[in-house]
């Protein structure tokens, strides 16, 4: 993914010795990742997730990363994301360090790097690195976020994503999209039950799910999606549809 950002900045205290440097290395032309997870020799364990948004397979190093990939894929506010898509190099305490975040995520004009960790794997080094990278990237309007399974699996985001993706992989016809969006606009909001949401294999439910994923129609993504959930049309995405995780987790 082209994150449309490159920074190579050195901060010095005496004009000669670097104190903090942050640079972003993106994949070479034609590549998605800066680090290959599947290769000859010693391939890393990989969980593969088919992405609706990207139209390709996302390679994840853990089931927790795969869960987050599903959330990103289903969120209407996420316009693009990629795994292992940038290498951050920075100086800290006189040493050059490098780090490949698990994901790069674009939401509108915003770009953020995301690292995924199980709570059992968190330590002082990871927390200190998170704080440092947040400080180094902030002047360039780039966010760095550390997320854990409590954030990914603690609310309804993952369940909603899995439900939408299970139904919404097929692309509905252009005529059906126009007619359905017009009907929702005229009525203001329609419960998902009117699109046979509870019926397994419903073509209408599949079509609505895809329209929600693509951001053409909206639901309150901060609540669990059920047959009684109202689907509506709005000119712009609201907070519930823009954020891929609740603001409290940021």
Order of alpha helices (4+ residues) and beta strands (2+ residues): beta-beta-beta-beta-alpha-beta-beta-beta-beta-beta-alpha-beta-alpha-alpha-alpha-beta-alpha-beta-alpha
